[in-house]
Amino acid sequence: MRYLAWVLKFLLFALVVTFAVKNAEPVAVRYYLGGEWRAPLVFVLLVAFCAGVAAGLSAALAQVFRQRGEIAALKRELRQTGRKGAEGTAEPVGG
């Protein structure tokens, strides 16, 4: 199974490299007010992909931090109610 994973990784790498070689022509990315950026197509695609990954991760991190805070609050509440419940049912020691 480990060898199959390495073969798949190598095939994916070869696919990406051949894609980059085939798309090395420069393209113009035009901005507002006449701004223009010229770069190889594969580089422009890589920048767009990385920007999408960064946006997705930042959106996911906001959700994760909110959930971590909620979990911490629930654990605190559970500890407090656990102590109150344990104090009422505790038997005297040695009695």
C-alpha positions as a Python dict, from the first residue, in 0.01 Angstrom:
ca = {
    (1, 'M'): (0, 0, 0),
    (2, 'R'): (288, 235, 78),
    (3, 'Y'): (437, 177, -267),
    (4, 'L'): (105, 253, -432),
    (5, 'A'): (93, 587, -248),
    (6, 'W'): (445, 673, -368),
    (7, 'V'): (356, 581, -727),
    (8, 'L'): (45, 802, -711),
    (9, 'K'): (247, 1091, -565),
    (10, 'F'): (505, 1055, -841),
    (11, 'L'): (236, 1048, -1110),
    (12, 'L'): (73, 1359, -967),
    (13, 'F'): (411, 1535, -955),
    (14, 'A'): (483, 1435, -1316),
    (15, 'L'): (140, 1564, -1421),
    (16, 'V'): (201, 1901, -1252),
    (17, 'V'): (549, 1937, -1402),
    (18, 'T'): (432, 1857, -1754),
    (19, 'F'): (143, 2103, -1709),
    (20, 'A'): (391, 2372, -1605),
    (21, 'V'): (617, 2304, -1903),
    (22, 'K'): (325, 2314, -2148),
    (23, 'N'): (194, 2646, -2005),
    (24, 'A'): (510, 2856, -1981),
    (25, 'E'): (392, 3128, -2221),
    (26, 'P'): (365, 3475, -2067),
    (27, 'V'): (17, 3613, -2010),
    (28, 'A'): (-102, 3960, -1915),
    (29, 'V'): (-318, 4006, -1607),
    (30, 'R'): (-490, 4341, -1641),
    (31, 'Y'): (-601, 4546, -1341),
    (32, 'Y'): (-822, 4850, -1312),
    (33, 'L'): (-692, 5189, -1427),
    (34, 'G'): (-459, 5038, -1685),
    (35, 'G'): (-243, 4829, -1452),
    (36, 'E'): (-94, 4516, -1607),
    (37, 'W'): (119, 4227, -1481),
    (38, 'R'): (296, 3990, -1719),
    (39, 'A'): (403, 3645, -1597),
    (40, 'P'): (403, 3283, -1716),
    (41, 'L'): (57, 3127, -1715),
    (42, 'V'): (156, 2853, -1473),
    (43, 'F'): (284, 3113, -1224),
    (44, 'V'): (-40, 3310, -1247),
    (45, 'L'): (-237, 2990, -1186),
    (46, 'L'): (-14, 2903, -891),
    (47, 'V'): (-66, 3247, -735),
    (48, 'A'): (-444, 3218, -782),
    (49, 'F'): (-444, 2867, -631),
    (50, 'C'): (-239, 2979, -329),
    (51, 'A'): (-466, 3278, -275),
    (52, 'G'): (-768, 3045, -278),
    (53, 'V'): (-603, 2809, -30),
    (54, 'A'): (-517, 3100, 200),
    (55, 'A'): (-874, 3231, 186),
    (56, 'G'): (-1015, 2886, 259),
    (57, 'L'): (-778, 2828, 550),
    (58, 'S'): (-854, 3166, 704),
    (59, 'A'): (-1227, 3095, 683),
    (60, 'A'): (-1177, 2752, 840),
    (61, 'L'): (-950, 2887, 1115),
    (62, 'A'): (-1217, 3134, 1225),
    (63, 'Q'): (-1459, 2844, 1270),
    (64, 'V'): (-1197, 2634, 1454),
    (65, 'F'): (-1110, 2911, 1700),
    (66, 'R'): (-1479, 2974, 1771),
    (67, 'Q'): (-1535, 2603, 1836),
    (68, 'R'): (-1228, 2581, 2061),
    (69, 'G'): (-1364, 2865, 2273),
    (70, 'E'): (-1703, 2695, 2295),
    (71, 'I'): (-1542, 2364, 2394),
    (72, 'A'): (-1336, 2535, 2665),
    (73, 'A'): (-1650, 2702, 2805),
    (74, 'L'): (-1837, 2372, 2804),
    (75, 'K'): (-1549, 2195, 2981),
    (76, 'R'): (-1546, 2469, 3249),
    (77, 'E'): (-1920, 2433, 3293),
    (78, 'L'): (-1890, 2055, 3315),
    (79, 'R'): (-1617, 2082, 3580),
    (80, 'Q'): (-1827, 2322, 3786),
    (81, 'T'): (-2142, 2112, 3768),
    (82, 'G'): (-1939, 1796, 3826),
    (83, 'R'): (-1801, 1939, 4151),
    (84, 'K'): (-2145, 2049, 4270),
    (85, 'G'): (-2291, 1709, 4189),
    (86, 'A'): (-2000, 1524, 4351),
    (87, 'E'): (-2020, 1732, 4671),
    (88, 'G'): (-2385, 1638, 4726),
    (89, 'T'): (-2331, 1262, 4676),
    (90, 'A'): (-1996, 1224, 4852),
    (91, 'E'): (-1993, 987, 5151),
    (92, 'P'): (-1797, 1073, 5465),
    (93, 'V'): (-1453, 915, 5483),
    (94, 'G'): (-1416, 649, 5750),
    (95, 'G'): (-1784, 670, 5844),
}
